[in-house]
């Protein structure tokens, strides 16, 4: 089955994948990032979510965290291009065009982007791509 990226069904399926595969590594950068995803093609827009690595793994959840390091506002297509399609150049272009806004501790975002790919996470990304419409 496939679902729209970041839809409630997609998030539930992503959580099921994480539960099945277990934690695939400890992120080297501890960061809490609130996300505002605009131009969402389903439900209410914008979508509020957060990423949290301070719990020892990368966790994605709906809603905003109470104590974020960073707030990132990004359109849905750019978020999907980066996280699912693996197109970081799309994010750079969107950032330069003002479609990505960052508030807070930018050094944590830079450090997070500079991390080498954990080979164990490649399987997770493949599974996420498989459930994404």
N, C-alpha and C positions, 0 to 999 in steps of 0.2 A: 504494500500500500504506500501511496505517496501523498504528502500533504504540502500545503503552502508553507514556505519558509516562515518560521516564527509564529505560525498559527497556534492556538492552544493544543490542537491535535499533534502538530509537529513537536512542540515542546514536550508533550507527554511521551511521544515516541522516542525523542532524544533522551529523556530521563530513563526510559526503559532500556535503551541501548547502554547507557552508562551503568545502570544497575546490573545488567547482564555481563558486561565486560569488566566491571570493577574499575577502580582508579588506575589510570594508565601512566601515572607519573606525577611527581611533585613539581609544580611550577617554581622556577627559580626566583620569580618576582612576585612579591606579595602586593596585590592591588585589588581595590574594590572600585569597579567602574559602573556608574549608572549610565543607562542608555535611553535615549529618546529616539525612536525609529519613526520617521515620518513617511508619508505617502504609502502607508500599508494598504495593500489591495483587498483586505478583508477586515471586517469588524471596525471598531473605532480607531481612528488615527489621531494622534500618534500613539505608538505602543511604548509603554515604560517597562524596562527590564533592567537587570544588573548582572554583571559578571563578577565573580569573587574567587580569588586564588588564595585568600588568607586561611581558608579551611583545609588547605593542603592539596587540593585538586582544583581544577577549573570547574566552577559551578555556574550555570546559567539559570536564572529564575525570573519569573514575572514580577513586576513591581520594582520600586526603587529601594535601595539599601539606605539605611538611616545615616550612615557615616561614610560616604564615598570619598575616594581620593581624586576621582576624575568624573566629569560629566561629558559624555560624547553624544552629540546630536548628528544623526546620519539618516539619509533616506534609505528606504527598504531595499531598493535595487543595488545600491552601493554595498550595504551590509551583506546581501546575498552574494555579490560578486567577490567579496573578500573571504567570507567564511565558508561558502559552499563551492563556489566556482574557482577559488584559488587564484584570483586576479588582483594582486596588490596594486598593480598599476592603475586599476580603476579607482581605487581609493585615493591614490596620489592625485590623479586628475580631478576627482571630486573635491579633494581638500583644496587644491589650487583654485578651483572654481567657487569655493565658499560653500559647498554642499555638505561639508563635514566641519562641525564646530567642536572645539575642545575647550573645556574650562577645568581648572584645577592643576594638579601636579603633573605637568607635561613630561617630566623626566621619567615617571613611572610608565607612561604610555610608550615612550621611546625604548625604555629597558625591556618592556614586554615584547615589543616588535623585534628587538634584537636577539631574542632567544633562539637557539637552534631548534629545529624541528625534532621533537621526540618521536623516534620511529614507531613507538608503540601507539602514538596518537594517530598515525596514518590510517590504521584500521578503523578507528572511530570516525574519522572524516569520511572515509569511503562509505561507511554505514549511514552517516548523516546525508550524504549525497544520494544514496539509494532511497531514502524516505522523502526526499524533497521533490516537489512537483516543479 
